[in-house]
Amino acid sequence: MNRKLQPLIGRRVLHLLPVIVLATFVVFSLLHLVPGDPAVTLAGDYATPARIAEIRQLYGLDRPFLVQYGVWLGHACLGDLGHSLLSSEDVLQLILHRLPHSALIATCALILSASVGIPLGLAAATRVGSRLDACIGGFVSLGVALPSFWLAMILIGTLSLKLHLFPATGAADLTAAPLDALRHAVLPAVALAFSGVAELARQLRSAMIEVLGSQFVRTLRAKGLSPAAILWRHGLRNVSVTLLTILGLLVNRLFAGAVVIEAVFAVPGIGSLVSYSALNKDFPVVQGVVLVMVVIVISVNLLVDVLNAILDPRVAGP
């Protein structure tokens, strides 16, 4: 590993550790502000006060707020995320069972966003002011403004219920039936990637226009270098850092948007898990999902920083 990358990774990890603590603390606090008592949910509406108090003591819900958070954080550092209050299942195993469904949809959406958004952004940047640029601009505006859940319902109504091309709901195990799992992931990925395509095309167009209008590109044109060589060999290399940063942010948005998409397509992923658990005040599950999501986001950001430092050594610092 490059010697400059080791201090960079060390600094990023030290800076991001407090983010994990702060994010989980904020979510833990918000859960306690939600009306309702999880002990009442577990005991039932007609339970006696003694039974409710017994359940509250059994799960440690009678302890002070900071003590509850401190106990959870200590166990989480050891890899123990606790057990679900509703099903008594191990939270970590519950998350690991559902995470592949969300990861598959997010990965497919990222591939679709990159494979469509990058060519559109490059085409618009090389034909500024043309009809093609105007058409791409209109598509970008539509993609940014169109809600993903509305597009999801349109896709279900046309491609699934009417044409019977793809399953409308559910998911399949990727290891047991990979083709079936991909068929189930197509519609959620398309609905999730639509806004990603638009955002990627818009950002890449702006960055590429700035590069193509710079002094060194004009010098390359004066030397007789072909437009294709300028675009692919020099232009794309100079926007690679910006492109990686956009893709990293897009990954975070895709996992966040999976909460709504999974609800529409009834996908048993971590998005539907956290929404159901939050409504039922299943604290350990919500905290576990938040912790896993924060770790994923931090890992993606760290990977983007390392790749940016490789592409541009100035990013790594002295």
RONU-519139 format. One line per field, with one value per residue (C-alpha): chain; x negated, y, z negated. Coordinates in steps of 0.001 Angstrom, whole numbers, always signed. Layout:
BEGIN
c	c(A:...)
x	c(X:...)
y	c(Y:...)
z	c(Z:...)
***
This chain:
BEGIN
c	c(A:A:A:A:A:A:A:A:A:A:A:A:A:A:A:A:A:A:A:A:A:A:A:A:A:A:A:A:A:A:A:A:A:A:A:A:A:A:A:A:A:A:A:A:A:A:A:A:A:A:A:A:A:A:A:A:A:A:A:A:A:A:A:A:A:A:A:A:A:A:A:A:A:A:A:A:A:A:A:A:A:A:A:A:A:A:A:A:A:A:A:A:A:A:A:A:A:A:A:A:A:A:A:A:A:A:A:A:A:A:A:A:A:A:A:A:A:A:A:A:A:A:A:A:A:A:A:A:A:A:A:A:A:A:A:A:A:A:A:A:A:A:A:A:A:A:A:A:A:A:A:A:A:A:A:A:A:A:A:A:A:A:A:A:A:A:A:A:A:A:A:A:A:A:A:A:A:A:A:A:A:A:A:A:A:A:A:A:A:A:A:A:A:A:A:A:A:A:A:A:A:A:A:A:A:A:A:A:A:A:A:A:A:A:A:A:A:A:A:A:A:A:A:A:A:A:A:A:A:A:A:A:A:A:A:A:A:A:A:A:A:A:A:A:A:A:A:A:A:A:A:A:A:A:A:A:A:A:A:A:A:A:A:A:A:A:A:A:A:A:A:A:A:A:A:A:A:A:A:A:A:A:A:A:A:A:A:A:A:A:A:A:A:A:A:A:A:A:A:A:A:A:A:A:A:A:A:A:A:A:A:A:A:A:A:A:A:A)
x	c(+0:-1215:-2781:-638:+2560:+1965:+2122:+5128:+7020:+6025:+7263:+10536:+11223:+10482:+12741:+15575:+15718:+17470:+19957:+21028:+21560:+23421:+25685:+26680:+27196:+29480:+31580:+31706:+32938:+35571:+36923:+37516:+39437:+41879:+45232:+45943:+44267:+42613:+43372:+47102:+46685:+45002:+47419:+50591:+53241:+54996:+51921:+51822:+49483:+47498:+46930:+45884:+43442:+42052:+41406:+39884:+37469:+36732:+35590:+33908:+36455:+36770:+33155:+32192:+31876:+28101:+27592:+29645:+27615:+24308:+25179:+26241:+23107:+20851:+22457:+22365:+18602:+18327:+20490:+23644:+26588:+29060:+32353:+35566:+38201:+40945:+39548:+36615:+34406:+30750:+30601:+27332:+28575:+31846:+29990:+27566:+30527:+32220:+29191:+28458:+31865:+31215:+27606:+28684:+31217:+28754:+25984:+28228:+29461:+25877:+24874:+27916:+27229:+23597:+24171:+26891:+25995:+22323:+22955:+25796:+23603:+20742:+23078:+24645:+21245:+19864:+22973:+23808:+26780:+27854:+31203:+29603:+28426:+31939:+33507:+31044:+31700:+35433:+34885:+32635:+35276:+37901:+35656:+34931:+38585:+40291:+40897:+39396:+42467:+44743:+42443:+42397:+46180:+46162:+43610:+45670:+48849:+47299:+44350:+45637:+49439:+50159:+47235:+46176:+42476:+41231:+42514:+44487:+43438:+41119:+37535:+35525:+32345:+29389:+27301:+30101:+31789:+29621:+31653:+34908:+33330:+32221:+35718:+37199:+34594:+35084:+38146:+37014:+33577:+35039:+37322:+34434:+31935:+34075:+33167:+29576:+29234:+30508:+28243:+25169:+25785:+26334:+23232:+20998:+22173:+21274:+17862:+16993:+18030:+15656:+12796:+13409:+13353:+10024:+6759:+4981:+7826:+7625:+3898:+4580:+7043:+4475:+1975:+4461:+5546:+8857:+12012:+12410:+8875:+9361:+12619:+11572:+7854:+7789:+11299:+12624:+9380:+9703:+13281:+12576:+12308:+15613:+17210:+16094:+17389:+20791:+20939:+20077:+22854:+25201:+24572:+25631:+28777:+29664:+29601:+31680:+34208:+34527:+36800:+39600:+38927:+38903:+42255:+43784:+42398:+42761:+39063:+37897:+34819:+33395:+35480:+38766:+37241:+36306:+39642:+41633:+39398:+39590:+43404:+43437:+40641:+38367:+35330:+32602:+33518:+33693:+30394:+28770:+29926:+28803:+25386:+24980:+26097:+23701:+20842:+21746:+21853:+18536:+16912:+18080:+16827:+13482:+13165:+13949:+11305:+8684:+9509:+9447:+6033:+4778:+6109:+4976:+2098:+2752:+5890:+3792:+2009:-1668)
y	c(+0:+3504:+5099:+8188:+6135:+4680:+8053:+9009:+5869:+6307:+9908:+9020:+6157:+8327:+11078:+8715:+6764:+9665:+9750:+6198:+7054:+10287:+8666:+5772:+8124:+10413:+7488:+5999:+9350:+9753:+6271:+7142:+10261:+8236:+7884:+4466:+1951:-1170:-2993:-2438:-3720:-6871:-7458:-6675:-4026:-5852:-6706:-5761:-3010:-5643:-7625:-4479:-3572:-7114:-6926:-3468:-4779:-7939:-6000:-3204:-612:+675:+1883:+5510:+6473:+6969:+3649:+1835:+3430:+2730:-942:-1299:+447:-1720:-4907:-3588:-3052:-6775:-7730:-8343:-6308:-7936:-9671:-8428:-7431:-8764:-12055:-12704:-13359:-12385:-8898:-9455:-12676:-10976:-8179:-10519:-12561:-9511:-7437:-9393:-8426:-4716:-4984:-6678:-3959:-1171:-2791:-3257:+330:+1617:-322:+1009:+4560:+4443:+2645:+5113:+8309:+8500:+8221:+10758:+13211:+12861:+13208:+16369:+17879:+17358:+18784:+21823:+23773:+21066:+19274:+16246:+18393:+19809:+16331:+15056:+18153:+17470:+13846:+14955:+17373:+14636:+12175:+14584:+15584:+12197:+10364:+6888:+5304:+6671:+5256:+1950:+1708:+2501:-249:-2744:-1861:-2092:-4508:-6819:-6905:-6134:-7610:-10207:-9648:-9334:-10303:-7584:-8321:-10405:-11549:-14738:-16086:-15004:-18070:-20622:-19063:-16261:-15734:-15567:-13149:-10875:-10959:-9850:-7083:-5544:-3377:-2103:-1333:+585:+2618:+3351:+4141:+6634:+9596:+8335:+8409:+11984:+13195:+11489:+12860:+16393:+16467:+14837:+17235:+20259:+18868:+17823:+21172:+22897:+20554:+20786:+24570:+24711:+26017:+22664:+21206:+24156:+23488:+19825:+20862:+23249:+20373:+18415:+15802:+14185:+15044:+11400:+11241:+14506:+13261:+9761:+10148:+13589:+14837:+11754:+11365:+14905:+14364:+10905:+12237:+14086:+11022:+8732:+11181:+11316:+7511:+7262:+9658:+7783:+4510:+6160:+7536:+4182:+2438:+5261:+5110:+1353:+1921:+3253:+979:-2173:-1194:-799:-4101:-5986:-6869:-8445:-6238:-4089:-1110:-2865:-4336:-976:+642:-2190:-2229:+1543:+1482:-1223:+362:-2629:-691:-3335:-4009:-329:+401:-2599:-1602:+1991:+801:-1458:+1310:+3819:+1331:+755:+4487:+5068:+2157:+3501:+6996:+5583:+3568:+6678:+8672:+5982:+5715:+9498:+9576:+6972:+8924:+12277:+12016:+15592:+14364:+12262:+15364:+15740)
z	c(+0:+778:-2294:-1838:-1905:-5380:-7207:-5062:-6048:-9688:-9755:-8069:-10482:-13526:-12189:-11333:-14599:-16390:-13505:-14320:-17982:-17164:-14554:-16798:-19753:-17746:-16499:-19989:-21318:-18609:-19246:-22888:-21819:-19710:-21536:-22966:-25235:-23789:-27044:-26441:-22874:-24118:-26969:-25036:-25438:-28274:-30346:-33999:-35222:-37090:-33887:-32021:-34781:-34711:-30952:-31291:-33905:-31893:-28832:-30770:-29678:-33234:-33275:-32604:-28966:-28996:-30772:-28121:-25340:-27079:-27573:-23931:-22651:-24787:-23497:-19914:-20160:-20933:-17945:-19983:-18668:-21032:-20260:-18731:-21265:-19001:-17690:-20083:-17042:-17055:-15507:-13667:-12073:-11189:-9421:-7651:-6384:-4848:-3796:-554:+882:+284:+1470:+4714:+5513:+4659:+6726:+9763:+9410:+9200:+12330:+14202:+13029:+14129:+17444:+18504:+16641:+17661:+21442:+21185:+19277:+21759:+24752:+23319:+22464:+25976:+27679:+25561:+26905:+29354:+29496:+27901:+25000:+24618:+24664:+22074:+19957:+20065:+19075:+16201:+14925:+15113:+13307:+10472:+10039:+10478:+7164:+7147:+5513:+8271:+10936:+9030:+9169:+12909:+13504:+11517:+13402:+16879:+16888:+14184:+13981:+17653:+19597:+16999:+17725:+14144:+10674:+8929:+5366:+3245:+3647:+4185:+2667:+4798:+3960:+4487:+7547:+9004:+12181:+10245:+7768:+10612:+12162:+8843:+8528:+11994:+11312:+7876:+9334:+12291:+10028:+7685:+10459:+12383:+10194:+9969:+13750:+13833:+11031:+12448:+15947:+14649:+12440:+15040:+17745:+15624:+14659:+18220:+19706:+17297:+18232:+21989:+21739:+19883:+21305:+21594:+23696:+26074:+26364:+27174:+29887:+31349:+31524:+33651:+31106:+32054:+30039:+29022:+27646:+25766:+24259:+23199:+22559:+20937:+20174:+18409:+16453:+15099:+13920:+12470:+8914:+9259:+10841:+8016:+5420:+7129:+7307:+3606:+2669:+4990:+3144:-110:+1515:+3022:-362:-1868:+964:+572:-2444:-220:+2759:+631:-833:+2643:+3969:+649:+667:-2619:-2898:-5663:-4522:-5228:-8389:-9873:-8973:-10568:-13648:-14082:-13989:-16662:-18739:-18393:-19608:-19159:-15519:-14566:-16285:-14648:-11160:-11711:-12863:-9825:-7458:-9022:-8680:-5018:-4315:-6103:-4260:-897:-1742:-2863:+354:+2415:+515:+1121:+4841:+5164:+3490:+5967:+8944:+7558:+5031:+3902:+2115:-278:-1537:-2395)
***
